[in-house]
Amino acid sequence: MIPRRMVLHSLGFVPILFNNFLIAEALEMKEPDVIRSQKLDSGVRIQDVVDGEGPEAREGDLVEVNYVCRRSNGYFVHSTVDQFSGESSPVILPLNEKEIIKGLKEVIIGMKAGGKRRALIPPSVGYVNENLGPIPDEFGPRRSLLSHVKEPLIFEVQLLKSTRSVHRAPVRRTLALTFVILEKLMVVVPASLIREVD
């Protein structure tokens, strides 16, 4: 019987300890200059998974995103992408602290369309208010999400589209106010001018 070491040696397998060329090559390898993740002052940890293209999302923009939310131990909480069919129901969110959780806003700002990020969001910049989005409309997922608001959450976010929002007064309120003022002034408004506006 032939010893295994001799068979391996005859096939060209030489222990790495004696192969000076491989040792020298391994010593010359350098760590890539890539930022694997970053920690923001708020405690949010962000990891870029895929870089997008185009202009970066800025505060005040209206963004369309898909996301998966998990607990810090990996358990699923909610997603805009169906796990079985792959169909997505993206959400549209304004990037301001009155309508979106602060931690997620910090994650999305600076992303480009098509980009993906993974983030660990601490509860202090998470769902501090039940009215902050994104929150699912369905009762079950909403209850599941709100039952975990006091723990860190992991969001995997894909930015689909970002549009610059232009601040303007709501059309219905403006028209209603205009007609009230005209009525007070006793101005007759033809019926053809009065119509429902969305």
N, C-alpha and C positions, 0 to 999 in steps of 0.2 A: 504494500500500500504506500502511495506517495503522500508525503505531508502536504496539507492544504497550503501552507505558506510557500512551498516550492512551486506548486501549481499556479498560484496567484502571481508569484514573481515572474514565472515564465510567460504569463499572459500580459505582462507589462504593469501590473499593479505593484507599486513600490510604496512602502510606508512613507507618509508625508514627512516624517522626521528626518529621513535621509535624502529627501529630494530638495536640494538647496534652491533650485529655480522656483518651485512653488512657494517656498517660505519667503523668498525675497519679493515675489510678486504680491503675496498677501500683505507683507509689511508696507509696500508702496501704496496700497489702496487707501484712499482717504474717504472720510465720511462726506456724503454730498451736502452742499450748502443749501439745504431746503429747510424752511421752517415747518416743522411737522404740526405744531399747534401753537396757539398764542393764548395768553390769559389776559383779559381786559381788567381794568381797575374795578369794575363792578363784580368781578368774580366769574364772569362768563368765560368758558374755555371754548375756543373755536378751532376747528380743523378744516382746512380746505380740502375737499375731495376731488372736485373737478373745477377748473377755471372756466368761466364763461367768456362770452364775446360781447363787444359793444360797450355802451356807456354804463358806468357804475350807478347803482341805486343810491339815492341821496335821501336825507331826511325830508319829509313832506311829499315824497313820491307816492304814487299808487302802484302797488306791486301785486302780481299774480303769482302764487306759489303753490307747490305741492309740498306736503310735509308728512313725516312720520314722527309721532311723539311716543317716547318710551320712558319708563321709570329708569332710575340710575342702575338698577340691577338687570336691565334688559327686557323686562316684561312690557309687552305692548299695551299702549293706552289708547291712541287714536291715530288715524291716517286719512289723508285725502285720496290715497291710492288703494283700490280694492286689492287685498292680498291674493285673491284667487283669480279674478278676471284680468287684473292689471289696469282696469279702467280708472281714470282719475277724475276727481271733482275738485279742481283747484279753487282756492279761496283768493279773494281780492281784498287786500288790506292796505290802509293808509299807513305810511311810516311816521306815526306820531304817537306820543306816549299816552294820549287820551283814548286811543282805540286799540292799541296792540301792546302786548307785554313788553316791557323795556328791554329785557334780555334778548328777545327775538328780533326786536328792532335793531339792536346792536349787531346781531348776526347778519341780518340782511343788508344793512348799509355797507356799501363797498362791493357787493356781489354784482356780477354781470349776468345777463340773460344766458340761461343754459348752465350756469354754475351750480355746484352743490357744496353745501357745508354741513358739517356735523358739529353740534354744540351741546355743552353741558351748561344748563341754565339753573343757577341757584334760586331758591324760593324768594329771596329778597328782591329779585328783579324778574320774577315770574308772575304768576296769577295772584297779585296782591289785591285784585278787585275782580269780582265775578263778571263784570261787564267788559273786561279786556279780551280781545281776540288773540288768536283764533280759538273759538269754542264751537264744538259741533252742535248742530241744531237738534239732532235726535236725542231723546231722553237718556238712553243707556250709555252711549259714548260720552255725553255731557256729564252725567253722574260719575262715570269712571274717571274722567279727567279732573273734575272738581274734588274728588276724594283724595287726589294725590298732590294738591297744590302746596302742601307744606314740606315737600321733599324736592330735591333736585330732579329736573327732567332733561332728557336727551332729545333734542330735535334734530332730525335730518331734513334739511330744507333744500329744495330745488327752485331757483328763481326762473320762472317762465317768461315774465315780461315786466318791465318797469316803465311807467309813464310819468312824466312831470305833471304834477297836479297844479291846476290853476284855481286859486281861491275865487269863488264867486258866490253870490247870494243865491239861496234856493229860489227857483223860478216861481213856484206856486205862491210862496209867501210874498214875493215882490209884486206879482200880479194882483193878488188879493188886496194888498195894501194900496196899490195904485187905484183899484176900483173903489175902495173905501174913500180915498181922498177925493176922487172925482165925484162920488155921490154926495159928499159933504159940500162940495163946491156947486152942487146942483147942475152938473154938466150931464147932458144926455149922451149916453154911450150907445151907439147902434148895436143891435143884437148880433150883427155879423162879426163884430170885433170880440165878442165874448165867446170864448171856447175853452175847452179843457186842455191844459198844457201839462205834459209830464216833466 
